[in-house]
Amino acid sequence: MKISKQFVGDTMWIALSIIGIMHALAFFVRDTGFELPVFIAFGIFVVIITWRSQLNGLLIAFAEIFVGGHGHLLDVD
């Protein structure tokens, strides 16, 4: 197996797509009245994913930390 296949596979493209969608969603939702409902919906989605597979929940947590754990969807002042 080529080493590039290990890092540039289907999983990477899925992760990049989801990260891109979340950043686009954060761009349109930030500083509007829809921040909290979107944040709650995303939280419920993550709980369901984690309930089904703890590995996927851990991957979501690491993606949030590595990509930028600075709270795009909800700012707390």
C-alpha positions in Angstrom: 0.0 0.0 0.0 1.3 3.4 -0.9 1.8 5.8 2.0 -0.1 8.5 0.2 -3.2 6.3 0.1 -3.1 6.1 3.9 -3.5 9.9 4.3 -5.3 10.8 1.1 -8.2 8.4 1.0 -12.0 8.6 1.1 -12.1 9.3 4.8 -10.0 12.4 4.3 -12.3 13.8 1.6 -15.3 13.1 3.8 -13.7 14.9 6.7 -12.7 17.8 4.6 -16.2 18.1 3.1 -17.8 18.1 6.6 -15.3 20.7 7.9 -16.0 22.9 4.8 -19.8 22.6 5.3 -19.5 23.5 9.0 -17.4 26.5 8.2 -19.9 27.6 5.5 -22.7 27.1 8.0 -20.9 29.0 10.7 -20.3 31.9 8.2 -24.0 32.3 7.5 -25.3 31.6 11.0 -22.9 33.6 13.1 -24.3 36.8 14.8 -27.9 35.8 13.8 -30.8 34.5 15.8 -30.1 31.0 14.5 -26.9 30.4 16.4 -28.4 28.5 19.4 -30.8 26.3 17.4 -28.0 25.2 15.0 -25.7 24.7 17.9 -28.3 22.5 19.7 -29.0 20.5 16.5 -25.3 19.9 15.9 -24.9 18.9 19.6 -27.7 16.3 19.3 -26.2 15.0 16.0 -22.8 14.6 17.7 -24.4 12.8 20.7 -26.2 10.4 18.4 -23.1 9.7 16.3 -21.0 9.2 19.5 -23.7 6.9 21.0 -23.5 4.7 17.9 -19.7 4.7 17.7 -17.4 6.1 20.3 -14.6 6.1 17.8 -16.5 8.5 15.5 -17.3 10.7 18.5 -13.6 10.8 19.4 -12.8 11.7 15.8 -15.3 14.6 15.9 -13.7 15.8 19.1 -10.2 15.7 17.6 -11.4 17.4 14.4 -12.9 20.2 16.5 -9.6 20.6 18.5 -7.3 20.5 15.5 -9.3 22.5 13.0 -10.1 25.4 15.4 -11.8 24.9 18.7 -12.8 28.6 18.8 -16.6 28.2 18.7 -17.8 29.4 15.3 -21.5 28.6 16.0 -21.8 30.0 19.4 -19.8 32.8 21.1 -19.9 33.0 24.9 -19.1 36.4 26.3 
